[in-house]
Amino acid sequence: MGKSQAGFAQAVLAIVQSHAPDFDAATVQMKSSKGGKYLSVTFVIRATSREQLDNLYQALCDHPMVVMAL
């Protein structure tokens, strides 16, 4: 989740694709907060290892546009 701003979804998508090359973009779901200030982006990936998940999570958390990653 991050502030609703230009480029947010694309930035998160790029991170996910770099950690899960077989990611299917058709699984992306986006939802704006009630006030429209925030945007949640949900991705479904097939993880191959715990290390892959940990690295993806860390990359998302380290990105300045990401407010929270679950």
C-alpha positions in Angstrom: 0.0 0.0 0.0 1.2 3.5 -0.7 0.0 7.0 -1.3 -2.1 7.3 -4.5 0.4 8.9 -6.8 1.5 8.6 -10.4 3.9 5.7 -10.9 3.2 3.9 -7.6 1.6 0.8 -9.2 4.2 0.6 -11.9 7.0 0.9 -9.3 5.6 -1.9 -7.2 5.0 -4.0 -10.4 8.6 -3.6 -11.4 9.8 -4.8 -7.9 7.5 -7.9 -8.1 8.6 -8.8 -11.6 12.3 -8.6 -10.6 11.7 -11.1 -7.8 9.1 -13.3 -9.5 9.9 -13.4 -13.3 7.0 -15.8 -13.9 4.5 -13.4 -12.3 1.1 -13.1 -14.2 0.0 -9.5 -14.4 -3.6 -10.6 -14.7 -3.5 -11.3 -10.9 -3.0 -7.6 -10.0 -5.8 -6.1 -8.0 -5.9 -2.4 -7.1 -8.2 -0.7 -4.6 -8.3 3.0 -3.5 -8.9 3.9 0.1 -12.3 5.5 1.0 -10.9 9.0 0.7 -8.7 8.2 -2.3 -5.5 9.1 -0.5 -4.0 5.5 -0.6 -3.9 2.7 -3.1 -3.5 -0.9 -2.3 -2.0 -3.2 -4.9 -2.3 -6.9 -4.5 -0.2 -9.4 -6.5 -0.4 -13.2 -6.5 2.9 -15.0 -7.2 4.1 -18.6 -7.0 7.0 -18.4 -4.5 9.8 -20.9 -4.9 11.6 -20.3 -1.6 11.4 -18.5 1.6 14.4 -16.5 0.5 12.5 -15.2 -2.5 9.6 -14.0 -0.4 11.9 -12.4 2.2 13.8 -10.6 -0.6 10.6 -9.4 -2.3 9.2 -8.2 1.0 12.4 -6.3 1.8 12.5 -4.7 -1.6 8.9 -3.5 -1.2 9.5 -2.2 2.3 12.7 -0.3 1.2 10.9 1.5 -1.6 10.1 5.1 -0.7 6.6 5.0 -2.3 5.5 2.0 -0.2 3.9 2.8 3.1 3.1 -0.8 4.1 3.7 -4.3 2.8 1.9 -7.4 4.0 
